[in-house]
């Protein structure tokens, strides 16, 4: 049993220490360089995937991308934000590398790579350079891919505001009270805010070299549902009914006390036998009053409580 606990602890620690997996990237199959010489186009298309892999990107094989895009050929002209988000979702990647090969006014060619992040819905890095030969394409693409990787590794900033002020933790680490701002590694983070019994958690993505802002309104948790003692509900009503009945009986006995208990024949002025119910009436009134008071107390005790 102890060995199992130790093994589980080791696995959890290893998982926590392991770096986050690099998001998948696909080269968007846009049409580029139609006016460039064939050797320049070939060098660009062959070297771009190699340069991105060498820079550390988790690149989807271009042939797999081409096969998928065959189902959605409209993505060949995709360059706008909304279209790129849809394309990234279709390819199941987090990033798209947008290649560029254009003729420059001086007769040379401009090559470029723009990195579009689908989670942030924007371009997060861009690299552009001039080339004249296929050899220059290979050399400069490696430099450009390395620049993209460097841009992605830049830390970002996070600003958190909460109403009311709350205690903030980021990825389980206490950061003090809001408002708070600070530098964080680029990527996804988990925020937790607590104030007055309310707790809110949020996932936030911090872009490299940019600022992410979070505004949260905290509300107190709703009170627990009202609870009642199930035994008091019938008891209070039985006590009330019995008390009212006893009071009514006592009042009747008091009214009956001293009245005749027989029928008087014609000419008889009074009945020789009289009711003596005063004592019983007083006892009934006292007992009924006590029961009514007891039922009132039970009603008060059985009020809904949180």
C-alpha positions as CSV (number, residue, x, y, z in Angstrom):
1,X,0.0,0.0,0.0
2,X,2.8,2.4,0.9
3,X,4.6,1.6,-2.4
4,X,1.5,2.4,-4.4
5,X,1.2,5.8,-2.6
6,X,4.8,6.5,-3.4
7,X,4.5,5.6,-7.0
8,X,1.4,7.8,-7.4
9,X,3.2,10.7,-5.8
10,X,6.1,10.3,-8.2
11,X,3.8,10.2,-11.2
12,X,2.0,13.3,-10.1
13,X,5.2,15.2,-9.5
14,X,6.6,14.1,-12.9
15,X,3.4,15.2,-14.6
16,X,3.6,18.6,-12.9
17,X,7.2,19.1,-13.7
18,X,6.7,18.1,-17.4
19,X,6.6,21.1,-19.7
20,X,3.4,21.9,-21.5
21,X,3.0,20.3,-24.9
22,X,3.8,22.6,-27.8
23,X,0.7,23.6,-29.6
24,X,0.3,22.1,-33.1
25,X,1.1,24.4,-36.1
26,X,0.2,23.9,-39.7
27,X,1.5,25.8,-42.7
28,X,-1.5,27.4,-44.4
29,X,-1.6,26.2,-48.0
30,X,-2.0,29.7,-49.6
31,X,-1.0,30.3,-53.1
32,X,2.4,32.2,-53.2
33,X,5.2,33.0,-55.5
34,X,3.5,32.4,-58.8
35,X,5.9,34.9,-60.5
36,X,9.0,33.6,-58.8
37,X,11.5,31.3,-60.6
38,X,10.8,27.6,-60.1
39,X,14.0,27.0,-58.1
40,X,13.0,29.8,-55.7
41,X,9.5,28.4,-55.3
42,X,10.9,24.9,-54.7
43,X,13.5,26.1,-52.2
44,X,10.9,28.1,-50.3
45,X,8.3,25.2,-50.1
46,X,10.9,22.6,-49.1
47,X,12.9,24.7,-46.6
48,X,9.9,26.3,-44.7
49,X,8.7,23.1,-43.0
50,X,12.3,22.2,-42.1
51,X,13.1,25.6,-40.7
52,X,10.0,25.6,-38.5
53,X,10.7,22.1,-37.2
54,X,14.3,23.1,-36.4
55,X,13.0,26.1,-34.5
56,X,11.0,23.8,-32.3
57,X,7.5,24.0,-33.7
58,X,5.2,21.0,-33.6
59,X,4.5,21.0,-37.3
60,X,1.7,19.0,-39.0
61,X,3.2,17.3,-42.1
62,X,2.4,19.5,-45.1
63,X,1.1,16.5,-47.1
64,X,-1.5,15.8,-44.4
65,X,-2.6,19.5,-44.6
66,X,-2.8,19.3,-48.4
67,X,-5.0,16.2,-48.2
68,X,-7.4,17.8,-45.7
69,X,-7.6,21.1,-47.6
70,X,-8.6,19.1,-50.6
71,X,-12.0,18.8,-48.8
72,X,-12.2,22.6,-48.3
73,X,-10.5,24.2,-51.3
74,X,-11.9,27.6,-50.3
75,X,-9.2,27.8,-47.6
76,X,-6.6,28.3,-50.3
77,X,-7.6,31.9,-50.5
78,X,-8.0,32.3,-46.7
79,X,-6.1,35.2,-45.2
80,X,-8.6,37.0,-43.0
81,X,-9.1,36.5,-39.2
82,X,-12.4,34.8,-39.2
83,X,-11.5,32.5,-42.0
84,X,-8.2,31.6,-40.4
85,X,-9.9,30.7,-37.1
86,X,-12.2,28.4,-39.1
87,X,-9.3,26.9,-41.0
88,X,-7.4,26.2,-37.8
89,X,-10.4,24.5,-36.2
90,X,-10.8,22.4,-39.4
91,X,-7.1,21.4,-39.3
92,X,-7.3,20.9,-35.5
93,X,-4.3,23.1,-34.8
94,X,-3.7,26.1,-32.5
95,X,-1.5,28.1,-35.0
96,X,-1.2,28.7,-38.7
97,X,2.0,29.7,-40.4
98,X,1.2,32.0,-43.3
99,X,3.9,31.9,-45.9
100,X,4.7,34.8,-48.2
101,X,6.8,34.9,-51.4
102,X,6.3,38.1,-53.5
103,X,8.3,39.9,-56.1
104,X,9.9,43.2,-54.8
105,X,10.1,46.4,-56.8
106,X,13.9,46.0,-57.1
107,X,13.6,42.7,-58.9
108,X,14.4,40.6,-55.9
109,X,11.8,38.7,-53.8
110,X,10.3,39.2,-50.4
111,X,9.8,36.1,-48.2
112,X,7.8,36.2,-45.0
113,X,6.1,34.1,-42.3
114,X,3.2,35.3,-40.2
115,X,2.2,33.2,-37.2
116,X,-1.6,33.3,-36.5
117,X,-2.8,32.1,-33.1
118,X,-6.4,30.8,-33.3
119,X,-6.9,31.0,-29.5
120,X,-5.9,34.6,-29.4
121,X,-7.6,35.3,-32.8
122,X,-4.7,37.4,-34.0
123,X,-1.2,37.3,-35.5
124,X,1.4,36.9,-32.7
125,X,4.6,37.2,-34.7
126,X,5.8,38.1,-38.2
127,X,9.1,37.9,-40.0
128,X,10.0,39.4,-43.4
129,X,13.2,39.5,-45.5
130,X,14.6,39.9,-49.0
131,X,16.2,37.2,-51.1
132,X,17.6,36.8,-54.6
133,X,18.7,33.2,-54.7
134,X,17.6,29.7,-53.5
135,X,20.6,29.6,-51.2
136,X,19.5,32.8,-49.5
137,X,16.0,31.4,-49.1
138,X,17.3,28.4,-47.1
139,X,19.6,30.6,-44.9
140,X,17.1,33.3,-44.1
141,X,14.1,31.0,-43.5
142,X,16.0,29.4,-40.6
143,X,16.7,32.8,-39.1
144,X,13.1,33.9,-39.5
145,X,11.7,30.7,-37.9
146,X,14.1,31.2,-35.0
147,X,12.7,34.8,-34.6
148,X,9.2,33.5,-34.5
149,X,10.1,31.1,-31.8
150,X,11.9,33.9,-29.8
151,X,8.8,36.1,-30.1
152,X,6.6,33.3,-28.7
153,X,8.8,32.8,-25.7
154,X,8.6,36.5,-24.6
155,X,6.7,36.9,-21.4
156,X,3.4,38.8,-21.3
157,X,1.6,40.8,-18.7
158,X,-1.7,40.2,-16.9
159,X,-3.9,42.8,-15.3
160,X,-6.7,41.6,-13.0
161,X,-9.5,43.7,-11.5
162,X,-12.3,42.4,-9.3
163,X,-15.4,44.0,-7.7
164,X,-15.2,43.9,-4.8
165,X,-11.4,43.5,-4.2
166,X,-10.5,39.8,-3.9
167,X,-7.5,37.5,-3.0
168,X,-5.9,36.4,-6.2
169,X,-4.0,33.2,-7.0
170,X,-2.5,32.4,-10.4
171,X,-1.8,28.7,-11.2
172,X,-2.1,28.0,-7.4
173,X,0.4,30.7,-6.4
174,X,-0.9,33.6,-4.2
175,X,-0.5,37.0,-5.8
176,X,-2.1,39.2,-3.2
177,X,-5.2,41.3,-3.6
178,X,-6.8,42.9,-6.7
179,X,-6.2,45.1,-8.6
180,X,-3.1,43.2,-9.6
181,X,-0.8,43.4,-12.6
182,X,2.4,41.4,-13.3
183,X,4.5,39.6,-15.8
184,X,3.8,36.0,-16.6
185,X,5.1,33.4,-19.1
186,X,3.1,33.5,-22.3
187,X,0.4,30.8,-22.5
188,X,-2.6,29.6,-20.6
189,X,-3.0,30.3,-16.9
190,X,-5.7,29.6,-14.3
191,X,-6.9,32.4,-12.0
192,X,-8.8,32.0,-8.8
193,X,-10.4,34.9,-6.9
194,X,-12.0,34.8,-3.4
195,X,-13.9,37.5,-1.6
196,X,-16.6,37.3,1.1
197,X,-17.2,33.6,0.6
198,X,-17.5,33.9,-3.1
199,X,-14.9,32.1,-5.3
200,X,-14.5,32.5,-9.1
201,X,-12.0,30.6,-11.4
202,X,-11.1,31.7,-14.9
203,X,-8.8,30.5,-17.7
204,X,-6.8,33.2,-19.3
205,X,-4.3,33.2,-22.2
206,X,-1.4,35.6,-21.9
207,X,-0.1,36.6,-25.3
208,X,3.7,36.9,-25.7
209,X,4.9,40.5,-25.4
210,X,1.4,41.8,-24.9
211,X,-1.1,42.4,-22.0
212,X,-4.2,40.4,-21.1
213,X,-6.8,42.1,-19.0
214,X,-9.5,40.4,-16.8
215,X,-12.4,42.1,-15.1
216,X,-14.5,40.0,-12.7
217,X,-17.5,40.8,-10.6
218,X,-17.8,38.5,-7.5
219,X,-21.1,37.8,-5.9
220,X,-21.7,36.2,-2.5
221,X,-22.9,32.5,-2.7
222,X,-26.7,32.1,-2.2
223,X,-27.8,31.1,1.3
224,X,-28.5,27.4,1.9
225,X,-32.2,26.4,1.6
226,X,-34.4,26.8,4.7
227,X,-34.6,23.8,6.9
228,X,-37.5,22.8,9.2
229,X,-37.9,20.2,11.9
230,X,-40.3,17.7,10.4
231,X,-41.5,16.5,13.8
232,X,-42.7,20.0,14.8
233,X,-45.1,20.5,11.9
234,X,-47.8,18.1,13.0
235,X,-47.2,18.7,16.7
236,X,-47.8,22.4,16.6
237,X,-51.1,22.0,14.8
238,X,-52.3,19.2,17.1
239,X,-51.4,21.4,20.1
240,X,-53.2,24.4,18.7
241,X,-56.4,22.4,17.8
242,X,-56.4,20.7,21.3
243,X,-55.8,24.1,23.0
244,X,-58.6,25.8,21.1
245,X,-61.0,22.9,21.8
246,X,-60.1,22.9,25.5
247,X,-60.7,26.7,25.7
248,X,-64.0,26.3,24.0
249,X,-65.0,23.5,26.4
250,X,-63.9,25.5,29.4
251,X,-65.9,28.5,28.2
252,X,-69.0,26.2,27.8
253,X,-68.6,24.8,31.3
254,X,-68.3,28.3,32.8
255,X,-71.5,29.3,31.0
256,X,-73.3,26.1,32.2
257,X,-72.2,26.6,35.8
258,X,-75.2,27.4,38.2
259,X,-77.9,26.6,35.6
260,X,-80.6,24.0,36.3
261,X,-80.0,20.4,35.4
262,X,-83.7,19.5,35.3
263,X,-86.9,20.4,33.5
264,X,-89.3,22.6,35.6
265,X,-92.9,21.5,35.5
266,X,-95.7,24.0,35.1
267,X,-95.8,26.4,38.2
268,X,-92.3,25.4,39.5
269,X,-90.2,28.5,40.1
270,X,-86.7,27.0,40.1
271,X,-84.9,23.6,39.5
272,X,-83.8,21.9,42.7
273,X,-80.7,20.5,40.9
274,X,-78.0,22.9,39.5
275,X,-74.9,22.3,37.4
276,X,-71.6,22.8,39.3
277,X,-69.1,23.1,36.4
278,X,-67.0,26.1,37.5
279,X,-64.0,24.1,38.6
280,X,-64.0,21.9,35.5
281,X,-64.4,25.1,33.3
282,X,-61.5,26.8,35.0
283,X,-59.3,23.7,34.6
284,X,-60.3,23.4,30.9
285,X,-59.6,27.1,30.3
286,X,-56.2,26.9,32.0
287,X,-55.2,23.8,30.1
288,X,-56.5,25.0,26.8
289,X,-54.7,28.4,27.3
290,X,-51.5,26.5,28.1
291,X,-51.8,24.4,24.9
292,X,-52.5,27.5,22.8
293,X,-49.4,29.2,24.2
294,X,-47.4,26.1,23.6
295,X,-48.5,25.9,20.0
296,X,-47.5,29.6,19.4
297,X,-44.1,28.7,20.8
298,X,-43.9,25.7,18.4
299,X,-44.9,27.9,15.5
300,X,-42.1,30.4,16.3
301,X,-39.5,27.6,16.8
302,X,-40.5,26.0,13.5
303,X,-39.9,29.1,11.4
304,X,-37.7,28.6,8.3
305,X,-34.0,28.9,9.3
306,X,-30.9,29.1,7.1
